[in-house]
Amino acid sequence: MAQLTAILYRYRWGLLGMSTMVLSVLIILLVVKISKSEIFSPVPESIIALPVTPDSSEVMVIESQTPTIENIEEPQQSIETQSLEPLSPEPTETVLFSRQLAYVERVVDGDTIEVILDGEKYELRYIGIDAPEYGSPYAEEAREANKNLVENQIIEIEKDMTDRDQFGRLLRYVFLTDGRFVNSELAGTGLVRSAIFPPDINYQEVIESKVDLAKKAGLGLWDLSPTPTIELDIDQGIKIQVDPSCSQFNAPGNDNQNKNEEYVCIRNLSNQNVELQDWYIRDDYGWSFYFPAFSLDGNSIVQVFTGCGTNTLQELFWCKDETAVWNNDGDCVFLIDADGLEAAKYCY
């Protein structure tokens, strides 16, 4: 025992140093454990904000955290002080043009009337139809049909996109006070044709459906049966004909906007020159082109263009107002001589 005591005494300072070192390590480990569990402990799961699904009915309480510079957000304005964008108005049905009341004082022809509107007199042209011109087949019948519908009547008139035509006439759709659509009613008689004048096409489908019914029924203008090419002797040894092989009745694209691509050819089959002054060409609707002072050489052709241009010995220009002439779905070309006699005819 005395020997053990002597040995411990001899190494007392070494054991004391070792004990001190072990104690220091234990103290450091204790401090680290305390730091992790309290000072830097993670946020408990009970206060983590989990996403709430639409089906969840639980109310989640979130404990407040000490604000830091990083998590402080700018306060939202209250609803009383927020600047709100003005709300867009509710969409409403748009009416392009309203109708006006007018009084029909006189019927001019199958598609034109004179009206009193706001105390003033105006000439009014129906949109979407064309009646035969005065002196043409069915011109008087179309005028009478129009007269029976509207003369001395109060009517409602409706504008499309265009207010007036190049002659200053009002362009309108016309309705009777009982609701009947006059433009369409006349189209159904077979006494007028449909005429498309873009952009004024609001009721064009209605009008054309009535024209189609009149065609199928063979009414008015549509009772003319197509006939083959006719060549007539005007004088001995002189023959004139409509030449379909060089004619173009259907211009590419919109005929009304491409009139110089619509033309008819008149051929002189004889060796003699023919003076065509006071002769004229017309279609079965009644549009007419009168030849100027013009001589058609023997064995030659002259093309008559619907549009405008400079006349030559081979080309003449109708310079037709409003619509094109030759219908794409069928028409007749009549060549009338200076005595009013039919010199040639071609139907297609």
Sequence and secondary structure as in RCSB ss.txt:
>XXXX:A:sequence
MAQLTAILYRYRWGLLGMSTMVLSVLIILLVVKISKSEIFSPVPESIIALPVTPDSSEVMVIESQTPTIENIEEP
QQSIETQSLEPLSPEPTETVLFSRQLAYVERVVDGDTIEVILDGEKYELRYIGIDAPEYGSPYAEEAREANKNLV
ENQIIEIEKDMTDRDQFGRLLRYVFLTDGRFVNSELAGTGLVRSAIFPPDINYQEVIESKVDLAKKAGLGLWDLS
PTPTIELDIDQGIKIQVDPSCSQFNAPGNDNQNKNEEYVCIRNLSNQNVELQDWYIRDDYGWSFYFPAFSLDGNS
IVQVFTGCGTNTLQELFWCKDETAVWNNDGDCVFLIDADGLEAAKYCY
>XXXX:A:secstr
 HHHHHHHHHTHHHHHHHHHHHHHHHHHHHHHHHIIIIIT    GGGS     TT             TTT    
   TTTS             S  EEEEEEEEE SSSEEEEEETTEEEEEEESSEE   TTSTTHHHHHHHHHHHH
TT EEEEE  S  B TTS EEEEEEETTS BHHHHHHTTTSSEE  BTTB TTHHHHHHHHHHHHHHT GGGG  
    EEEESSTT EEEE TTT BSS SS GGG GGG EEEEEE SSS EE TT EEEETT  EEE  S EE TT 
EEEEESS     SSEEE    SS SS TT  EEEEE TTS EEEEEE 
